[in-house]
Amino acid sequence: MAFIDLFARKPATPAEVAVEPELRTWPEIGETWKPEGLPVAERYYNQAHAVVLVASTGRDPFGTTYYLVACLGCHFLSTRTKYHDSHIRYTLTTAAGAANEHAGTCRALPREIPPRPDESAARRLLHSWVRTMPRRRDLQYTDFDLSDLDSGRMDLQRTNEWIQAELEALAIEESDLLSARTDEHTGTVRFRILPQSH
């Protein structure tokens, strides 16, 4: 090999084309989730980065909006706060406080968001809740309205309008179980579990 060969130019080896890493699709754990019928007002992260939602469950006839708090890590769900000797529904401020408090102590890892049931499954679920409400044998009855179903709203994922229409249809189909009436003072529809016939 001649001395000149040491300085001879060699064709450059082409650089390897950088392969872009495969984009990983992270599972939806609630950062952008918008469950039907539950407009999300605020989101918090717990200590393991699971989302804690504050979502609206509806508005009363006087214009006050109410909320629930749901953790998408553990199964924490809350719709009311204790006030003296009773439990009252969450306003945004009280719901935000409850969500923040829960997020500060919860260490549950994120889990997948609850799947939205199809129409027939949602209808069966709603009907099962009504059928399992306590029925008395005396002349007493049990009144309830849509807010009494707030604890199941994450499972149902339907609007108040849908829930009300389904309950009104059930009151027609099973008139010995359920009745629907419009409150003359507020204009809202209230439902009544009727006593069992003797």
Sequence and secondary structure as in RCSB ss.txt:
>XXXX:A:sequence
MAFIDLFARKPATPAEVAVEPELRTWPEIGETWKPEGLPVAERYYNQAHAVVLVASTGRDPFGTTYYLVACLGCH
FLSTRTKYHDSHIRYTLTTAAGAANEHAGTCRALPREIPPRPDESAARRLLHSWVRTMPRRRDLQYTDFDLSDLD
SGRMDLQRTNEWIQAELEALAIEESDLLSARTDEHTGTVRFRILPQSH
>XXXX:A:secstr
  GGGGG                      SSS   TT  EEEEEE TTS EEEEEEEEE TTS EEEEEEESSS 
 EE EEEETTEEEEB HHHHHHHHHHHHHH             HHHHHHHHHHHHHTS   SSS  EEE GGGGG
GGHHHH   HHHHHHHHHHHHHHTTTTEEEEE TTT  EEEEE     
